[in-house]
Amino acid sequence: MHHQLEKHYVNRVGWLRAAVLGANDGLLSTTSIVIGIAAASPDRNTIILAALAGMIAGAMSMAAGEYVSVSSQKDTEKADLLREKRELEEMPEVEVRELAKIYERRGVSKETALKVATELTTHDALAAHAHDELGINEITQAKPLQAAFASFGSFALGALLPFAISLLAPIKQMVYFQYGFSIIFLMILGAISAKTGGSKIGIAVLRICFWGTVAMGITALIGHLFGVTVS
């Protein structure tokens, strides 16, 4: 009889967060820009240019922001590991007891905790302290380039929908087409992200649709008011 391995979602957290955030932001922000411009100035060339500019600038901004943010996290992890390595070299006995205390707090007996800490230290002291004391492991470790590329690609992919609609939709109904298609794709995106992350689909879909409607509604109102003022 074959035993099926347990299905976990934590190993997806690094790229999933960046990808979902990027796709959602690409779709929502670009659609909001197009709706605002369409409400202010119903000119197809202006709308297309706004969609293209929003897609390119947004994707670059997301990638750069994600890279800087995750790089800062990686620098912090490196600094913690270097400090831990130095402490292991200078006071190994203290570090073994410190590791044993961590296992004791998790419910392991004092003797067993000390034995486990000693064996893990002999095997790979730094890895043991990184995992159990600092909470750093291969799965959750910061990966700046991976996060940046995921953000760039997912933002651009999400922004392609409002860009395509700006090319094809009737100019007089542009706002309604943008809103309708965006809500549909936001629902799909919410369902996919919830399914991939192992969370409840209904809550994710409702949340993303509500805030998407609020964002697009506000930009449409602003575009309309400024359009009236300019004319």
N, C-alpha and C positions, 0 to 999 in steps of 0.2 A: 504493500500500500504506500503510495507516494504522499508525502506531507507537503501541503501547499504553504509556501512562505507567506508570512504576514505582509499585508499591503500597508505601507507607510507613506505619508505625504511630506514629512519634514525635509526629505532629501530634495524636494522640488522648490523649497522656500526661496532660495536665492534667485533663480531665474524666473520663477512664477510671479513673485511680487513685482519685479521690474517689467515683465512682459504684460501682465494684466494692467498695471498702472499706465504703461506706455500706450497700449491699444485703446484703453478707455479714454485717456487724455487726448490722444490723436483724433479719435472720433468726435468726442464731445467739444473740445476746444476749437477744432477746425469748423465743425458744424455751427457752433455758436458765432464764430467770426463771420461765416458766410450768411447766416441768418441776420446778423446785425447789419452787414453791408447791404444785403438784399432788401431789408426793411427801409434802409436809408436811401439807397440809390439802385433802382432796378435796372442795372446795366450789366449785361452778361460778361463783358470783358473785365469790368471792375471786380465782379464776383469771382471769376476764374482766377484772376491775379491774386485776390485776397486769399482764396483757398490754397493756391500753390505756395504763396509766401508763408502762410500759416503752417502748412505741412513741412516745408523745408526748415524754417526757423524753429518750429516746435520740436522736430526730430533731433536737430543739432543741440538744442537747449536741454532736452531730456537726457541725451547721451552724456553731454558734458556734466550736467548736474549729478547724474547717477554715478559717473566715474569719480568725481571729486568726493562725493558723499561716501561711497564704498571704499575709496582709497584712504580716507580718514579713519574709517573703521579698521581697515587692514593695518594702518600705521599703529593704531592703538593696540591691536592684537600682537604685533611684532614687539612693541615696547614691553608689553606684559610678559611675553615669552622670554625676552632677553633678561628681564629682571628675575624671572623664575629660574632660568638657567644659572644665573649668577648665584642665587640663593642655594640652589642644589649643589653647586661646587663649594660654597663657603660653609654651609651648615646642613649637610645631608641628613643627619639624625633628626634634626628639628623638622625637616620637610617630610620625613617618613611619618613622624608622629602627627603632623598636620594632616597628611593624607588619611591616616588611620581615623582621626577625629571626624573627618567628612563621612566615612563609611559608618562610623558609630551613630552619627546623627540620622543616618538613613535606616537604622534599625539593626545593624550588624553587631554582634557581640564584640567586646573589647579585644579578646584574643584573636578572633577571626579577622577583625578589621586590621589589626597590626600585621597579621600574616599576609593578608591580601595586599596591603600597602607595601610590605617588604618585597613580595614577589613581583608586583608591578613595577616597583622602583628598579629592581634588578633587570627586568626585561627592557623597560624604556621609561626612565624616570620623568623626563620632560613631557612625553606624550600623556602619561598618567595624570600629571598635574595640570596640563593644558586642558584635558578633557573633564576631569572631576573638580578641579579647583577654579579654573578660569572659564569653563564652559565652551572651550574652543575645540572643534573637531573638523574632520575633512568635509563633512556634509554642510555644516553651517558656516564654514570659514568664508571670509569676505573675498569675492572675486570681482575686482573693479571692471576689467575688460568684458567679462561675461555679462555683467549687469548693464554696462554701457551699450554694447551691441544689441542686447535684448530690448533695451528701452528705445534705441534708435529704430530698429526694425519694426517693433510692434507699434510705435507711434506712427511711423510712415504708413504701415498697413492699415491702421485705424483711420488715418486721414485720407486714404484713397477713396473711401466711400463718399464723403461730402464733396471731394474734388470731382469725382465721376458724375455725381448728381448735378454739380454746377455746370457741367458740360452738356448734360442731356435733358434736364428737367425744363418744363415750360417756364419762361421767365416770370410770368404773372403769378404762378403758383409755386415759385421757388421756395419760399419759406415753408409751405406746407409739405412739399416733397422732402425737403431737408429734415424737417422734424419727424415726419412719419417713418422714413427709412432709418433714421438714426435711432429712434426708439426701438424699432424692430431689431436692429443690430446690437443695440445696448442690451436688450433682453437676451439675445443669443450669447453675447460676450459674458454677461453675468452668469448665465447657466453653465457655460464652458468653464469659466474660472472656478465656480463653485464645485462642479463635478471634478475638475482636476485637483482642487485643493481639499476635496472631501468634506465640504461644508454643505449646508442646506441651500438648495437651488432657489426655492421660492423667496426666501429672505434676500438673497443676493440680487435677484431680478428686480424685486420691488424697490430695494435701496438704490440701485443704479438708475432705474427709470425715474424715480422721484427726483433725485438730485440732477439728473440730466434734463428733465423738464424745467426745473427751476432755473438752471443755468441758461438754457436756450430761450426761455421766456423773458428773462431779464435782459439778455443781449438784443432780442427782437424789440423790446420796449425802448431800450436806449437808442437803437438804430432808427426806430420810427420817430422818436422825439427829436433826435439830432437832424434827421432827414427833413422833418417839418421846419425846424429852425433855419437850416441852411437855405431851403427853397424860399 
